[in-house]
Amino acid sequence: MDTIVDATLKRTETQEEIQPRMIGVAFAGKRYSVPEGLTILKALEYAGYRLIRGVGCRGGFCGACATVYRTAGDYRLKIGLACQTMIEENMYLTQIPFYPAQKATYDIVELRPTGEVFIRFYPEILRCLQCNTCRKVCPQDLDVMRYIAAAQRGEVDRVADLSFDCLQCGLCASRCPAEIAHYHVAQLGRRLYGRYRQPLAMHLTQRLAEIGEGRFDEELSSLQRMSQQEFESLYSQRDIEPEEVVPAKKED
């Protein structure tokens, strides 16, 4: 059998004998040997950790797995999401499932989307140095500094738009010299937009009225009486809404 040469292996192996290269990492001060090429979350589980906190969707959407780490020969603290960040040789890390940051208390019903609302609850945004560290550390590549600038100007719509994909992981706040809780500012902006600026979905209002009138009671009862096999069969045969076809532009 032909041999396979791979730079990631310790030596040349036959295909049956190939083993992953093991590297040393330290979790919360304890050293482990784990296979190269794993994410931090997978390496933690390989090392025997049962993940109860500091883990969620595993796909970079929930922001629950914020992790602080250092790598060999580099004094700097680095930060990332454990579900996305790959382990490195001699990595030392610890997780911060919830990043502590000041969060204002308010009743969104009592607020109005005015220019001063952000400064009222988060006056520290006026200390922004425009250093851009918040943007550099964001795992979603959001333009964090720009939506903070929009908050300074009281632009609710702009804050909501630029922060739409925010995971609330808190990594932006971990690097801010002005001590801004960017993700809480963004959340306030999205709440104000959703409460006061976002247009009402008329089709949703209509459907809620139909549900209240009992229009779907019989159909729901029928679904509840189905066996799992019948339900799965009905689901697989359902009508799927076709994708919208965009007309081609006419050539001049």
Beta strands, then each sheet from edge to edge (+ up, - down):
strand 1: 22-27
strand 2: 30-35
strand 3: 66-70
strand 4: 78-81
strand 5: 91-95
sheet 1: 2+ 1- 5- 3+ 4-
end
